[in-house]
Amino acid sequence: MIAILGGLGAAVAWALSTLCSSRSSRLIAPLSVVAWVMLVGLVVAAPPAALDGIPRALHGSTLVWFVLAGAGNVIGLVLTYHALRLGQVALVSPLVSTEGAIAAVIAIVAGESLAPGVGVTLGLIAAGVCLASVSRPAVAAEDAYRHPVVVALAAAAALAFGASLYATGRAGTSLPASWVALSARLFGVVALTLPLALRGRLQLTRRAAKLVAASGVAEVVGFYSYTLGSRHGIAVAAVLSSQFGALSLLGAYVLFGERLTRLQLTGVAGVIVGVAVLSGLRA
């Protein structure tokens, strides 16, 4: 049950982050959005990590998982924010949320065993996410040109996030949650925020400031929740965390007026039913 709650908690936090970032990435450059999100996240995540102290297990394979978790998350965010700058949340978010299915497949290939009923339900959730990602037929020439670019960026982001989720789950078995949450923030500040600042290319406006701050906090909260859940089942926590796609899609409909097609609604319904069934199987 902890894997379910952890995955769903991450989904809510990451949906909030996605909705905020979909606006901020249109106000400032996507690289700057990621840089500020990482900096805010570092401010939030560093104190708990400092209180826990440097983990004794931070070496060898655990260090490798720690670095991969951070790098995959940062790369995924950069790709996602570029996609959100060009396309709608209703298209980008569900596609990116297939990260959970990718992480689950990696976990299964790596040897994590699942009961037959759980495996079928994970497949239903993944299918629902895919249906939800089907966009309306493009009507404008510019939209027709952008659509394959947006899809390619979102798909690449899903691969990066999927690898990051699996690495996060592996690192979380040996490291405190505070250090797992710190991984992407530390990597992002060193590899992105500092270089942009030194080159004078770190952008920020008053309107974007509140949005990137909310995204930064939500990303850390999501990492904490996912790390807790993944300790009790990487595949389950990963797929449930992908519900942020469905939640973002609904949020975009309510807040931004992005319309849902019948096929997208069918996908969202499939995800909701899948989660209900999975909860019963894992209870």
C-alpha positions in Angstrom: 0.0 0.0 0.0 2.9 2.3 0.7 4.1 1.9 -3.0 0.6 3.0 -4.1 0.4 6.1 -1.8 4.0 7.1 -2.7 3.3 6.9 -6.4 0.1 8.8 -6.2 1.6 11.5 -4.0 4.4 12.0 -6.6 1.7 12.2 -9.3 -0.1 15.1 -7.6 3.2 17.0 -6.9 4.5 16.5 -10.5 1.2 17.5 -12.0 1.4 20.8 -10.1 4.9 21.3 -11.3 4.0 20.5 -14.9 1.1 23.0 -14.9 3.3 25.7 -13.5 6.1 25.0 -15.9 3.8 25.0 -18.9 3.3 28.7 -18.3 6.8 29.6 -17.1 8.4 28.0 -20.2 6.5 30.4 -22.4 7.7 33.4 -20.4 11.4 32.6 -20.2 13.7 30.1 -22.0 13.2 26.5 -21.1 16.8 26.1 -20.0 16.3 29.0 -17.6 13.1 27.4 -16.2 15.0 24.2 -15.4 17.9 26.1 -13.9 15.7 28.0 -11.5 13.6 25.0 -10.7 16.8 23.1 -9.8 18.1 26.1 -7.7 14.8 26.4 -5.7 14.8 22.6 -5.3 18.4 22.7 -4.0 17.4 25.3 -1.4 14.6 23.1 -0.2 16.4 19.7 -0.4 19.8 20.7 1.0 18.9 21.3 4.7 17.4 17.9 5.2 20.3 16.2 3.4 22.8 18.2 5.5 21.0 17.1 8.7 21.2 13.4 7.6 24.9 13.8 6.8 26.9 12.2 4.0 25.6 8.6 3.7 28.2 5.9 4.1 26.6 4.0 1.2 27.4 6.9 -1.2 30.0 5.0 -3.2 30.3 2.3 -5.8 27.1 1.2 -7.5 25.0 3.4 -5.2 26.9 6.5 -6.4 26.3 5.5 -10.0 22.6 5.2 -9.4 22.7 8.6 -7.5 24.3 10.3 -10.5 22.0 8.6 -13.1 18.9 9.6 -11.1 19.9 13.2 -11.1 21.1 13.4 -14.7 18.1 11.6 -16.1 15.7 13.9 -14.2 17.4 17.1 -15.4 17.6 16.0 -19.1 14.0 14.9 -18.9 12.9 18.3 -17.6 14.8 20.2 -20.3 13.2 18.1 -23.0 9.7 18.5 -21.4 9.9 22.2 -21.0 10.9 22.6 -24.6 7.9 20.5 -25.6 5.6 22.5 -23.3 6.9 25.7 -25.0 5.7 24.4 -28.4 2.7 22.3 -27.5 -0.3 21.8 -25.3 -0.1 20.3 -21.8 -2.9 17.9 -23.0 -0.5 16.4 -25.5 2.9 16.7 -23.7 2.1 15.6 -20.2 0.4 12.2 -20.9 3.2 11.3 -23.3 5.9 12.2 -20.8 4.0 10.3 -18.1 4.7 7.0 -19.9 8.0 7.3 -17.9 6.3 5.1 -15.3 5.7 2.3 -17.7 9.3 2.6 -19.0 10.6 2.4 -15.4 8.3 -0.5 -14.7 9.6 -2.4 -17.8 13.2 -1.7 -16.7 12.4 -3.0 -13.2 10.8 -6.2 -14.6 13.7 -6.8 -17.0 16.0 -6.3 -14.0 14.3 -9.1 -12.1 11.5 -7.5 -10.1 8.6 -10.1 -9.9 5.0 -9.1 -10.2 1.8 -11.1 -9.7 -0.1 -11.7 -13.0 -3.0 -9.5 -11.9 -0.7 -6.6 -11.1 1.1 -7.0 -14.5 -2.2 -6.8 -16.4 -3.3 -3.8 -14.4 0.0 -2.0 -15.0 -0.6 -2.7 -18.7 -4.1 -1.2 -18.5 -2.8 2.0 -16.8 0.0 2.3 -19.5 -2.6 1.9 -22.2 -4.8 4.5 -20.7 -1.9 7.0 -20.6 -1.2 6.3 -24.3 -4.8 6.9 -25.2 -4.9 10.1 -23.3 -1.9 11.4 -25.2 -3.6 11.2 -28.6 -4.1 14.8 -29.7 -6.8 16.4 -31.8 -6.2 16.5 -35.6 -4.1 19.6 -36.3 -6.0 22.2 -38.2 -3.3 24.8 -38.7 -0.2 24.4 -40.8 2.1 25.6 -37.9 0.4 23.1 -35.6 0.9 20.3 -38.2 4.6 21.2 -38.3 5.1 21.4 -34.5 3.2 18.2 -33.7 5.9 15.6 -34.6 8.5 17.8 -32.9 6.5 18.0 -29.7 5.8 14.3 -29.7 9.5 13.5 -30.3 10.6 15.8 -27.4 8.0 14.3 -25.1 9.0 10.7 -26.0 12.6 11.5 -25.4 11.8 13.0 -22.1 9.8 9.9 -21.1 12.8 7.7 -21.8 15.1 10.0 -19.7 12.5 10.2 -16.8 11.9 6.4 -17.0 15.6 5.7 -16.5 15.8 8.3 -13.8 12.8 6.8 -11.9 14.4 3.4 -11.9 17.8 4.8 -10.8 16.0 6.7 -8.1 14.3 3.6 -6.8 17.7 1.7 -6.8 19.4 4.6 -5.0 16.6 4.9 -2.6 17.2 1.4 -1.2 20.6 2.5 0.2 20.4 6.3 0.6 18.1 8.5 2.7 15.2 10.1 0.9 16.8 13.5 1.5 19.8 12.5 -0.6 17.8 10.9 -3.4 15.8 14.2 -3.7 19.1 16.1 -3.7 20.5 14.2 -6.6 18.8 16.1 -9.5 18.9 19.4 -7.7 22.7 19.1 -7.2 23.3 17.9 -10.7 21.1 20.6 -12.2 22.7 23.5 -10.3 26.2 22.4 -11.2 25.6 21.4 -14.8 23.0 24.1 -15.8 22.3 26.9 -13.3 25.9 27.9 -12.6 27.0 27.8 -16.3 24.0 29.9 -17.4 24.6 32.4 -14.6 28.3 32.8 -15.4 27.5 33.4 -19.1 24.8 35.9 -18.2 22.0 33.8 -19.8 20.0 33.0 -16.7 16.6 34.6 -17.4 13.8 35.5 -14.9 10.8 37.7 -14.9 8.4 38.6 -12.1 5.6 36.5 -13.5 7.9 33.5 -14.0 9.4 33.7 -10.5 6.4 32.5 -8.7 5.8 29.7 -11.2 9.4 28.3 -11.1 9.4 28.5 -7.3 6.2 26.4 -7.1 7.7 24.0 -9.6 10.9 23.7 -7.7 9.1 22.8 -4.4 6.7 20.4 -6.1 9.5 18.5 -7.8 11.2 17.9 -4.4 8.0 16.8 -2.8 7.3 14.4 -5.6 10.8 12.9 -5.3 10.3 12.3 -1.6 7.0 10.7 -2.2 8.2 8.5 -5.0 11.3 7.4 -3.2 9.2 6.3 -0.2 6.9 4.4 -2.5 9.7 2.8 -4.6 11.2 1.2 -1.5 8.1 -1.1 -1.5 7.9 -1.7 -5.3 9.6 0.3 -8.0 7.3 -0.9 -10.8 4.1 0.0 -9.0 5.3 3.3 -7.6 6.7 4.2 -11.1 3.5 3.5 -13.0 1.3 5.3 -10.4 3.5 8.3 -10.4 2.8 8.5 -14.2 -0.7 9.6 -13.2 0.6 13.1 -13.2 -0.1 13.0 -16.9 -3.8 12.4 -16.4 -4.0 14.9 -13.6 -2.1 17.6 -15.6 -4.4 16.9 -18.6 -7.5 17.6 -16.4 -5.8 20.6 -14.8 -5.1 22.1 -18.2 -8.7 21.5 -19.2 -10.0 23.4 -16.1 -7.3 26.1 -15.8 -6.3 26.8 -19.4 -9.4 25.6 -21.4 -7.6 22.9 -23.2 -10.2 20.5 -24.6 -10.3 16.7 -24.2 -11.4 14.4 -27.0 -13.5 11.3 -26.4 -10.4 9.2 -26.9 -8.4 11.2 -24.2 -11.3 10.9 -21.8 -11.3 7.1 -22.4 -7.6 7.0 -21.6 -8.1 9.0 -18.4 -11.0 6.7 -17.4 -8.7 3.7 -18.0 -6.0 5.1 -15.8 -8.5 5.8 -13.0 -10.0 2.2 -13.2 -6.5 0.7 -13.3 -5.4 2.6 -10.2 -8.6 1.4 -8.3 -7.9 -2.3 -9.4 -4.2 -2.0 -8.5 -5.0 -0.6 -5.1 -7.3 -3.6 -4.4 -4.6 -6.1 -5.6 -1.9 -4.5 -3.5 -3.9 -3.9 -0.4 
